[in-house]
Amino acid sequence: MHRSGRREHGQQASAKDLAKIIRQIKAEKIAAVFLENVTDHRLLDQIAGETGAKIGGPLYSDALSESTGPAATYLEMFRHNIRTLAAALSF
């Protein structure tokens, strides 16, 4: 774990962490959760299944997509992320 309390890439959430996340999503009635483009989706699938939150499409943060993908440049990355967030959060 990073000194700031954030998890480093590749670290798994503990059962305690997962329970805390699920409680928070339910308490705050969070409608959607999102993947980073480099994240394993299995944990998010479990969280969505237990909370009823919708899984939004992947967001790009630490890495761009391939040159033919939706986030080949930083400008395209921002546009992709905005479209993805808006689509998942529109009711």
Salt bridges, closest charged atoms under 4 A:
ASP17 OD2 - ARG7 NH2 1.87
ASP40 OD2 - ARG42 NH2 2.33
ASP45 OD2 - HIS41 ND1 2.66
ASP62 OD2 - HIS9 NE2 2.73
